[in-house]
Amino acid sequence: MVIETLLLTFALLGVATLLQTLSGFGFGLIVVSSFTLLEIMPLTATTFLVSFLSLFNSVSLVFKNTHHVNKRAFNILLVTAIPFMAAGYVLLEYLSQSMSHWLNIMLGSVILLCCGLLVIKRSAVERSEPSIGFGVAGAMSGLLGGLFSTFGPPVVFQCYRQQWSITEIRITLLAFFCLTSLMRLIVVPFGTLPSYDIVLSTLFAIPIVLLFTRIGRLLAAKVSAKHIKLMALLMLTLSGSLLIIQNITL
C-alpha cells in the first residue's frame, strides 16, 4: 500500500473513530462506505479491518462490565445472528468475485436504510418485549454483519426501545458487537484472506483508533452530540447515495 493511500486510510479511520466516540454509532458504516467509495481496498479486506478494530477497541470495557449485560437479550441476539452472519459472509464472497457493482449498490442501499433506522424516533416499550423482537433484530444484524461487518443498526434500534438503564444498553450492545466481531474474524480463513499489506495496515491502525477514541472522550463535554450525529448521518447518506449512483451508471 502506497504512503498516500495509507495516510488516507488512517485519516478516515480517525474521523470514523471520532464520530463513533462522540455520537455512539457509525464506525463500521463510515469506514466501509468511504473505503469502498474511494476504492482504498476491496470490500472483503475492509470488513476484516472493521471487525478487528471494533473488537480491539471495546473488548477490555466489556470484560470489566459483564455484570451489566442483559443475558436474556444477549443470548437471543447471538443465537439468531450467527447463522445469518454465515449466510451474509457466503453472499459477500460470491458477489465480490462476480458481481461487485451489485454488491456496492446493495451496500449503498443498506447504508441509506440504516440511516433511516437511526433517525426514526424510538418509542419505548412498557415492559420487556417478547423474544421474537430480539430474534428478528439479531437475524438482521447477523446478515448485515456477514456482508459488511456492520452489526449495529438493528440491535441498536431494538435495545434502545427497552426500559433498561443506559449502562445496561451500552454494555449489552458492546458485548454483542465484541463476540460477533470475533466470530466474523474466525470465518475469514474460509473466504478471501486479507493480504500481508492489509494485515500490517490494520495493526498500524490500532494506535490511531486508540488516539482518536481518547480525543473524542475529551471533546465529548464540549461539543453537541446532536450536531455530531447529524454530521455522521449526512456523511453516510452522501456516501451511500454516491455508491448507488456510481455503480448504476456502470
C-alpha positions as a Markdown table, in Angstrom:
| # | Residue | x | y | z |
|---|---|---|---|---|
| 1 | Met | 0.0 | 0.0 | 0.0 |
| 2 | Val | 1.5 | 3.4 | -1.1 |
| 3 | Ile | 2.1 | 6.0 | 1.5 |
| 4 | Glu | -0.7 | 8.3 | 0.2 |
| 5 | Thr | -3.3 | 5.6 | 0.5 |
| 6 | Leu | -2.0 | 4.6 | 3.9 |
| 7 | Leu | -2.3 | 8.2 | 5.1 |
| 8 | Leu | -5.8 | 8.5 | 3.7 |
| 9 | Thr | -6.7 | 5.2 | 5.4 |
| 10 | Phe | -5.6 | 6.5 | 8.8 |
| 11 | Ala | -7.3 | 9.8 | 8.3 |
| 12 | Leu | -10.7 | 8.1 | 7.5 |
| 13 | Leu | -10.2 | 5.7 | 10.5 |
| 14 | Gly | -9.5 | 8.7 | 12.7 |
| 15 | Val | -12.7 | 10.5 | 11.5 |
| 16 | Ala | -14.8 | 7.4 | 11.9 |
| 17 | Thr | -13.5 | 6.7 | 15.4 |
| 18 | Leu | -14.0 | 10.3 | 16.4 |
| 19 | Leu | -17.6 | 10.3 | 15.2 |
| 20 | Gln | -18.3 | 6.9 | 16.8 |
| 21 | Thr | -16.9 | 8.2 | 20.1 |
| 22 | Leu | -19.0 | 11.4 | 20.0 |
| 23 | Ser | -22.2 | 10.1 | 18.6 |
| 24 | Gly | -22.2 | 6.4 | 19.7 |
| 25 | Phe | -22.5 | 4.9 | 16.2 |
| 26 | Gly | -21.1 | 4.9 | 12.7 |
| 27 | Phe | -17.6 | 3.4 | 12.8 |
| 28 | Gly | -18.3 | 0.4 | 10.6 |
| 29 | Leu | -20.7 | 2.2 | 8.3 |
| 30 | Ile | -18.4 | 5.1 | 7.8 |
| 31 | Val | -15.3 | 3.0 | 7.2 |
| 32 | Val | -17.0 | 0.5 | 4.9 |
| 33 | Ser | -18.7 | 3.2 | 2.8 |
| 34 | Ser | -15.8 | 5.6 | 2.5 |
| 35 | Phe | -13.2 | 2.9 | 1.8 |
| 36 | Thr | -15.5 | 1.3 | -0.9 |
| 37 | Leu | -16.4 | 4.6 | -2.5 |
| 38 | Leu | -12.7 | 5.7 | -2.7 |
| 39 | Glu | -11.6 | 2.2 | -3.7 |
| 40 | Ile | -9.0 | 2.2 | -0.9 |
| 41 | Met | -9.2 | -1.6 | -0.5 |
| 42 | Pro | -11.6 | -4.5 | -1.5 |
| 43 | Leu | -14.7 | -4.8 | 0.5 |
| 44 | Thr | -13.6 | -8.2 | 1.8 |
| 45 | Ala | -10.5 | -6.6 | 3.2 |
| 46 | Thr | -12.3 | -3.6 | 4.6 |
| 47 | Thr | -14.7 | -5.8 | 6.5 |
| 48 | Phe | -11.8 | -7.7 | 8.1 |
| 49 | Leu | -10.2 | -4.4 | 9.2 |
| 50 | Val | -13.5 | -3.2 | 10.7 |
| 51 | Ser | -14.1 | -6.4 | 12.6 |
| 52 | Phe | -10.6 | -6.5 | 14.0 |
| 53 | Leu | -10.5 | -2.8 | 15.1 |
| 54 | Ser | -14.1 | -3.0 | 16.5 |
| 55 | Leu | -13.1 | -6.0 | 18.6 |
| 56 | Phe | -9.8 | -4.4 | 19.8 |
| 57 | Asn | -11.4 | -1.1 | 20.7 |
| 58 | Ser | -14.2 | -2.5 | 23.0 |
| 59 | Val | -13.2 | -5.9 | 24.4 |
| 60 | Ser | -11.5 | -4.5 | 27.6 |
| 61 | Leu | -14.5 | -2.4 | 28.5 |
| 62 | Val | -16.8 | -5.4 | 28.2 |
| 63 | Phe | -14.7 | -7.7 | 30.3 |
| 64 | Lys | -14.8 | -5.1 | 33.1 |
| 65 | Asn | -18.6 | -4.7 | 33.0 |
| 66 | Thr | -20.0 | -8.2 | 32.1 |
| 67 | His | -22.5 | -7.9 | 35.1 |
| 68 | His | -24.3 | -5.1 | 33.2 |
| 69 | Val | -25.1 | -7.4 | 30.2 |
| 70 | Asn | -28.8 | -8.3 | 29.8 |
| 71 | Lys | -28.2 | -12.0 | 29.5 |
| 72 | Arg | -31.6 | -12.9 | 28.0 |
| 73 | Ala | -31.4 | -10.4 | 25.2 |
| 74 | Phe | -27.8 | -11.1 | 24.5 |
| 75 | Asn | -28.3 | -14.8 | 24.2 |
| 76 | Ile | -31.3 | -14.4 | 21.8 |
| 77 | Leu | -29.4 | -11.8 | 19.7 |
| 78 | Leu | -26.3 | -14.0 | 19.4 |
| 79 | Val | -28.1 | -17.3 | 18.6 |
| 80 | Thr | -30.1 | -15.7 | 15.8 |
| 81 | Ala | -27.2 | -13.6 | 14.5 |
| 82 | Ile | -24.7 | -16.5 | 14.0 |
| 83 | Pro | -26.4 | -18.4 | 11.1 |
| 84 | Phe | -27.4 | -15.2 | 9.3 |
| 85 | Met | -23.8 | -13.9 | 9.7 |
| 86 | Ala | -22.6 | -17.1 | 8.0 |
| 87 | Ala | -25.1 | -16.6 | 5.2 |
| 88 | Gly | -24.1 | -13.0 | 4.7 |
| 89 | Tyr | -20.4 | -13.9 | 4.6 |
| 90 | Val | -21.1 | -16.5 | 1.9 |
| 91 | Leu | -23.1 | -14.0 | -0.1 |
| 92 | Leu | -20.3 | -11.4 | 0.2 |
| 93 | Glu | -17.7 | -13.9 | -1.1 |
| 94 | Tyr | -19.9 | -14.8 | -4.1 |
| 95 | Leu | -20.9 | -11.2 | -5.0 |
| 96 | Ser | -17.4 | -9.8 | -4.5 |
| 97 | Gln | -16.0 | -12.2 | -7.1 |
| 98 | Ser | -18.5 | -11.9 | -9.9 |
| 99 | Met | -21.0 | -9.1 | -9.2 |
| 100 | Ser | -19.0 | -6.4 | -7.4 |
| 101 | His | -21.1 | -3.5 | -8.7 |
| 102 | Trp | -24.3 | -5.1 | -7.4 |
| 103 | Leu | -22.6 | -5.6 | -4.1 |
| 104 | Asn | -21.7 | -1.9 | -4.0 |
| 105 | Ile | -25.3 | -0.9 | -4.9 |
| 106 | Met | -26.5 | -3.2 | -2.1 |
| 107 | Leu | -24.0 | -1.6 | 0.3 |
| 108 | Gly | -25.3 | 1.9 | -0.6 |
| 109 | Ser | -28.9 | 0.8 | -0.1 |
| 110 | Val | -28.1 | -0.7 | 3.2 |
| 111 | Ile | -26.3 | 2.5 | 4.4 |
| 112 | Leu | -29.4 | 4.6 | 3.4 |
| 113 | Leu | -31.7 | 2.2 | 5.2 |
| 114 | Cys | -29.5 | 2.2 | 8.3 |
| 115 | Cys | -29.5 | 6.0 | 8.3 |
| 116 | Gly | -33.3 | 5.9 | 8.2 |
| 117 | Leu | -33.4 | 3.4 | 11.0 |
| 118 | Leu | -31.1 | 5.5 | 13.1 |
| 119 | Val | -33.2 | 8.7 | 12.7 |
| 120 | Ile | -36.6 | 7.1 | 13.5 |
| 121 | Lys | -37.9 | 8.2 | 16.9 |
| 122 | Arg | -37.7 | 5.1 | 19.1 |
| 123 | Ser | -40.9 | 4.5 | 21.1 |
| 124 | Ala | -40.0 | 2.8 | 24.3 |
| 125 | Val | -41.9 | -0.3 | 25.2 |
| 126 | Glu | -43.6 | -0.5 | 28.6 |
| 127 | Arg | -42.1 | -3.8 | 29.5 |
| 128 | Ser | -39.6 | -6.3 | 28.1 |
| 129 | Glu | -40.5 | -7.4 | 24.6 |
| 130 | Pro | -41.2 | -11.0 | 23.5 |
| 131 | Ser | -38.2 | -12.9 | 22.3 |
| 132 | Ile | -39.3 | -12.5 | 18.6 |
| 133 | Gly | -38.3 | -8.8 | 18.6 |
| 134 | Phe | -34.7 | -9.6 | 19.6 |
| 135 | Gly | -34.7 | -12.6 | 17.3 |
| 136 | Val | -35.6 | -10.5 | 14.2 |
| 137 | Ala | -33.0 | -7.8 | 15.2 |
| 138 | Gly | -30.3 | -10.5 | 15.7 |
| 139 | Ala | -31.0 | -12.1 | 12.3 |
| 140 | Met | -30.9 | -8.7 | 10.5 |
| 141 | Ser | -27.8 | -7.7 | 12.4 |
| 142 | Gly | -26.1 | -11.0 | 11.5 |
| 143 | Leu | -26.9 | -10.7 | 7.8 |
| 144 | Leu | -25.5 | -7.1 | 7.7 |
| 145 | Gly | -22.5 | -8.2 | 9.8 |
| 146 | Gly | -21.7 | -11.1 | 7.5 |
| 147 | Leu | -22.0 | -8.9 | 4.4 |
| 148 | Phe | -20.5 | -5.6 | 5.5 |
| 149 | Ser | -19.2 | -6.1 | 9.1 |
| 150 | Thr | -21.9 | -3.7 | 10.2 |
| 151 | Phe | -23.9 | -5.3 | 13.0 |
| 152 | Gly | -25.2 | -2.2 | 14.7 |
| 153 | Pro | -28.4 | -0.5 | 13.4 |
| 154 | Pro | -31.0 | -3.3 | 14.0 |
| 155 | Val | -29.8 | -4.2 | 17.5 |
| 156 | Val | -29.2 | -0.6 | 18.5 |
| 157 | Phe | -32.8 | 0.2 | 17.5 |
| 158 | Gln | -34.1 | -2.8 | 19.4 |
| 159 | Cys | -32.1 | -2.3 | 22.6 |
| 160 | Tyr | -32.8 | 1.4 | 22.9 |
| 161 | Arg | -36.5 | 0.7 | 22.9 |
| 162 | Gln | -36.2 | -1.2 | 26.2 |
| 163 | Gln | -36.7 | 0.1 | 29.7 |
| 164 | Trp | -33.1 | -0.6 | 30.6 |
| 165 | Ser | -30.5 | 1.7 | 32.1 |
| 166 | Ile | -28.2 | 3.4 | 29.6 |
| 167 | Thr | -25.3 | 1.4 | 31.1 |
| 168 | Glu | -27.2 | -1.9 | 30.5 |
| 169 | Ile | -28.0 | -0.9 | 26.9 |
| 170 | Arg | -24.4 | 0.2 | 26.2 |
| 171 | Ile | -22.6 | -2.9 | 27.7 |
| 172 | Thr | -25.1 | -5.4 | 26.2 |
| 173 | Leu | -24.5 | -3.9 | 22.7 |
| 174 | Leu | -20.7 | -3.8 | 23.2 |
| 175 | Ala | -20.7 | -7.4 | 24.4 |
| 176 | Phe | -22.8 | -8.4 | 21.3 |
| 177 | Phe | -20.5 | -6.5 | 18.9 |
| 178 | Cys | -17.4 | -7.9 | 20.5 |
| 179 | Leu | -18.5 | -11.5 | 20.2 |
| 180 | Thr | -19.9 | -11.1 | 16.7 |
| 181 | Ser | -16.8 | -9.3 | 15.5 |
| 182 | Leu | -14.7 | -12.2 | 16.9 |
| 183 | Met | -16.8 | -14.8 | 15.2 |
| 184 | Arg | -16.6 | -12.9 | 11.9 |
| 185 | Leu | -12.8 | -12.9 | 12.2 |
| 186 | Ile | -12.9 | -16.7 | 12.8 |
| 187 | Val | -14.7 | -17.3 | 9.4 |
| 188 | Val | -12.3 | -15.1 | 7.4 |
| 189 | Pro | -9.9 | -18.1 | 6.7 |
| 190 | Phe | -12.8 | -19.8 | 4.9 |
| 191 | Gly | -13.1 | -17.0 | 2.4 |
| 192 | Thr | -10.8 | -14.3 | 0.8 |
| 193 | Leu | -7.8 | -13.9 | 3.0 |
| 194 | Pro | -6.5 | -10.3 | 3.6 |
| 195 | Ser | -3.1 | -9.6 | 2.1 |
| 196 | Tyr | 0.0 | -9.0 | 4.1 |
| 197 | Asp | -0.3 | -5.3 | 3.4 |
| 198 | Ile | -3.9 | -5.2 | 4.8 |
| 199 | Val | -2.9 | -7.1 | 8.0 |
| 200 | Leu | 0.0 | -4.7 | 8.5 |
| 201 | Ser | -2.1 | -1.6 | 7.9 |
| 202 | Thr | -4.7 | -3.0 | 10.4 |
| 203 | Leu | -2.1 | -3.4 | 13.1 |
| 204 | Phe | -0.7 | 0.1 | 12.4 |
| 205 | Ala | -4.2 | 1.5 | 12.7 |
| 206 | Ile | -4.6 | 0.4 | 16.3 |
| 207 | Pro | -2.8 | 3.4 | 17.9 |
| 208 | Ile | -4.8 | 5.7 | 15.5 |
| 209 | Val | -8.1 | 4.3 | 16.8 |
| 210 | Leu | -7.0 | 4.5 | 20.4 |
| 211 | Leu | -5.7 | 8.1 | 20.0 |
| 212 | Phe | -8.9 | 9.3 | 18.4 |
| 213 | Thr | -11.0 | 7.5 | 20.9 |
| 214 | Arg | -9.2 | 9.4 | 23.6 |
| 215 | Ile | -9.6 | 12.7 | 21.7 |
| 216 | Gly | -13.3 | 12.0 | 21.3 |
| 217 | Arg | -13.8 | 11.4 | 25.0 |
| 218 | Leu | -12.0 | 14.7 | 25.8 |
| 219 | Leu | -14.2 | 16.6 | 23.3 |
| 220 | Ala | -17.5 | 14.9 | 24.4 |
| 221 | Ala | -18.3 | 17.5 | 27.0 |
| 222 | Lys | -17.5 | 20.4 | 24.7 |
| 223 | Val | -19.4 | 19.6 | 21.5 |
| 224 | Ser | -23.1 | 18.9 | 20.8 |
| 225 | Ala | -23.8 | 15.2 | 20.3 |
| 226 | Lys | -26.9 | 16.2 | 18.3 |
| 227 | His | -24.7 | 18.1 | 15.8 |
| 228 | Ile | -22.2 | 15.3 | 15.6 |
| 229 | Lys | -24.9 | 12.7 | 15.0 |
| 230 | Leu | -26.3 | 14.9 | 12.2 |
| 231 | Met | -22.8 | 15.2 | 10.6 |
| 232 | Ala | -22.3 | 11.4 | 10.7 |
| 233 | Leu | -25.7 | 10.8 | 9.2 |
| 234 | Leu | -25.1 | 13.4 | 6.4 |
| 235 | Met | -21.7 | 11.7 | 5.6 |
| 236 | Leu | -23.3 | 8.3 | 5.5 |
| 237 | Thr | -26.2 | 9.5 | 3.4 |
| 238 | Leu | -23.9 | 11.1 | 0.9 |
| 239 | Ser | -21.6 | 8.1 | 0.6 |
| 240 | Gly | -24.5 | 5.7 | 0.3 |
| 241 | Ser | -26.1 | 7.8 | -2.4 |
| 242 | Leu | -22.8 | 8.1 | -4.3 |
| 243 | Leu | -22.2 | 4.4 | -4.1 |
| 244 | Ile | -25.5 | 3.7 | -5.7 |
| 245 | Ile | -25.2 | 6.4 | -8.4 |
| 246 | Gln | -21.6 | 5.4 | -9.2 |
| 247 | Asn | -22.5 | 1.7 | -9.8 |
| 248 | Ile | -25.8 | 2.1 | -11.5 |
| 249 | Thr | -24.1 | 4.0 | -14.3 |
| 250 | Leu | -21.7 | 1.2 | -15.0 |
